[in-house]
């Protein structure tokens, strides 16, 4: 029988949630504080954990982090059920390892539906693990692949975050070059630099005979010029370029056109890699809801297009903490860069990782 652990110090919530889970046919385990929740989870190995945030002994965020560090429990889905509904707490929950977050008071049917989704997803993942390893992409950065225990999970949406000059764009070029060497389809959206300059930099990441134009002729690479559009420069010579009024629907349309040629579509599902460098420029020209909707649309196509992995570059300090949290909410993972030429995996929702800093870039 499916086991569901519920941790909450409010007796009424503990009773109500327990009754709902028993009505669904699940065996219910209960804990009234975070310490007991971890102890019960370690002993009983539940199929799902539902936890409140504010509890005595250990709060729900600590429960998430502790569970994720436990070898036998690291893949158990966690649903946070809390009265704390602000975005900061939601982001904190996801960064701690939660898979979903519901705010009290809650709709009973929605609550049951989300539990079913999490349990079904976990069953699928278990079945995949029994048949094969989670598909990974080598990033081109050996130390990062080691932190990710084999590479980036295919179909991930990853935020690259760091101050100016910490190597984020260099990282993106190495990521793209590695994809091209693997004969993967690669889409590069250029917002902060002139496209031909980016091509030259991309060529320097590879062998002397590497030529991005050759990859474009082969149908492996497409470059979108959004730099001229954002900079107000008219007359771009690029085949894929955004022009006219500053509207993100135009950029979405050009990305779709270029992606179609690469086979990054629902029909072809060719997968591959995408880079948007950098989304900081979007926040300069557009309001948060507009950018958030655009990024959400891009992120949702990852699996549908055949597991396309996408990197989104963001200059740290270019947006407020609230905006940053909204962006993180859309991502499957966050990689952080610092001024010492180091990087670390700050968060990864669907895969195991090491959080330590590693040196990869000569400052």
Residue, then its C-alpha position, 0 to 999 in steps of 0.5 A: x500500500x502507498x504510504x503518505x507521511x503528514x507532518x503538521x503541528x496543527x491537530x485539525x490539519x493533521x486530521x483533515x489531511x489524514x482523512x483525505x489521504x485515507x479516502x484515496x486508499x493510502x496508508x497514513x503516517x503522522x508526525x507533529x514536528x519536524x524531528x519526528x517527521x524525519x525519524x518516521x520517514x527514515x524508519x517507514x520509507x514513505x512514498x510521499x511526504x507532506x509537511x508544514x513549514x512552521x513546526x517545533x524542533x525543525x521547520x519544514x524547510x529543514x525537513x526538506x533539506x534533511x530528507x534530500x541528504x538521506x540516501x534512501x529518501x533523496x528521491x521521495x516527493x515532498x509537498x509543502x502545505x503551509x499558510x506561508x503563501x508569499x513567493x519568498x517562502x515558496x522559493x525557499x521551499x523549492x530550493x530546499x528540495x520540495x516538489x510542490x507547494x500548496x497554501x492553506x486554506x486549500x481546495x480539497x480536490x486540487x490537493x488530492x490531484x497534486x498528491x496523485x500527480x506527485x505519486x505518479x511522477x515518482x512511480x514513473x521515475x522509479x520505473x525509468x531507474x530500473x530500466x536505465x539511468x536518467x539521460x544526461x548531457x555532458x556540459x563541456x565543463x568536466x568539474x560541473x559534470x562531476x558535481x551533477x554526477x554525470x552531466x545535466x539532466x536532459x530537458x532542464x531549464x537552468x538559470x546561470x547567475x553571477x556578477x558581470x565578468x564571472x564567465x557565464x557567457x564563456x560557460x554558455x559557449x563551451x556548453x554550445x560547442x560541446x553540443x555541436x561536437x555531439x551533433x546536437x541541435x543548438x539554438x543561440x539567442x543573442x541579446x547582449x552582443x553582436x552575433x558575429x562576435x559571438x560566432x568568433x568567440x564560439x569558434x575559439x572554444x573549439x578546434x582551429x578548424x571549427x567554424x560556426x557557419x559550417x554548423x549552420x549550413x549543416x543544420x545544427x546551429x541557429x543564431x537569433x539576433x535580438x541584440x540589434x532589436x534591444x540596442x535600437x540598431x536597424x538593418x540586421x543582416x542576420x537571417x533570424x533577427x527580431x525587428x520593429x517594436x519591442x514586443x516579446x511576441x516577436x522574439x517568441x515567433x523568431x525562436x519558433x521559426x529557428x527552432x523549427x529548422x532545428x527540429x526543436x518542435x512538438x512534431x520532430x522532437x529533436x531535442x538539443x540545447x538552447x542559450x538565452x544570453x542574457x535575460x537581464x536585457x529583457x527586464x530592462x525593456x519589459x515588465x516582470x509579468x511579461x518576461x515571466x510569461x515569456x520565460x514560462x513559455x520557453x521553459x514548458x517546451x523543453x520536454x515537448x520538443x524532445x528534451x531541449x536543455x536551456x540556459x538562461x543567463x542573468x547578471x546578478x544584481x541587475x534585478x531585485x530579489x523579488x524578480x530573481x525569486x520569480x525567475x528561480x521559480x520557473x527553473x529546474x536548477x540554478x548554477x551560481x558563478x563567483x568572482x574567483x572563477x568558481x561555480x556551484x550547483x545552487x539548486x537542482x529540482x530533479x537530480x542529485x548534485x553536490x553543492x560545493x564550489x569548484x574552480x573552472x575559469x581563469x579570472 
